[in-house]
């Protein structure tokens, strides 16, 4: 026999269905249910929760998070070619987000996979590369239509997993403790329930009139709900983290997807999963929302530093290459900073020069220390020394 304590004011977040007659003891604030553990099933309710989420602690942390997020938006806008940030930062996010799901790859393998997709680096690098594709596709959809639909989310997941399984149709999915094998959470099992909850989620993402709250508070609720629906067999976590940054773009808090929480989550992985479960078990929304808002603030500060360093490196390369080499052009600078690795074919295409000329340019830049020349199979590739150093730096 166990006792379940439920905050009556938080019942909108979900309820426990009692299959056999339990013993109820109720006071003003809580409902205590005594019954056998195997009789418990958690039912997830649609958003938004019918409780006050904008507590004093939440609003204080939201104000701070907004301040640094706005600064990041402004700093990002100072990079003339926005594709540079979209491409370089998405590579790091792909690596970190995949690592949360135990898909581990090195920076070198990931960057080489982007350059030589037909060269067998390793399976993890290919999966991480899929994340970059899914993220960019989602961003293009949001910018084009100013919407993020359930069908868009399915498309993102299909790019992540390279399948078209869609929303779960077969019951049996549960989340277990990796060490003990204990089931810690069972998400909705019925396909119709998943469709209904995802339809509600789509409305919540796109219709601000459904819940008048701070956008960052809404993002925290949105992330909890998506993770709790657990709509896919695989790729749910990575899809959820893509949705986070797309939501920030959709709401105008960022112009481009440059704020990624994955590294913050990696550093506090136990807290992340415990606080998600605490919302389900206790309705502990304030702790969860403050955790996410703290992640936004911390990550924004770090990304501001990174963007400023990228800009400084870009300007340094621009001035020195223009001074030292007659073949300088803005297209060349864009090429060198679009990706930490480049190759002869990219220079050929971007600068409209012959292969021999492109190779000569890159070799001269390598001789001067701007690039480092490496080899894979019979092909050469060139590493932007400054950019690689920035992207692989630990900003924590």
Secondary structure, DSSP 8 states (H G I E B T S, - for coil): -EEEEEEGGGGGGEEEEESS--EEEE-SSEEEEEE-GGGEEEEE--SS-SS----HHHHHHHHHHHHHHHHHHHHHTTSS-HHHHHHHHHHHHHHHHHHHTT----HHHHHHHHH-TTS---HHHHHHHHHHHHHHHHHHHHHHHS---HHHHHHHHHHHHTS---S--SS---EE-TTT--EEE-----HHHHHHHHHHHHHHHH-GGG--S-HHHHHHHHHHHHHHH--SSS-HHHHHHHHHHHHHHHTTS-SSS----HHHHHHTHHHHHHHHHHHHHH--HHHHHHHHHHHHHHHHHHHHHHHHHHHHHHHHHHHHHHHH-TT--HHHHHHHHHSSEE-HHHHHHHHT--HHHHHHHHHHHHHTTSEEEEEETTEEEEEEHHHHHHHT----
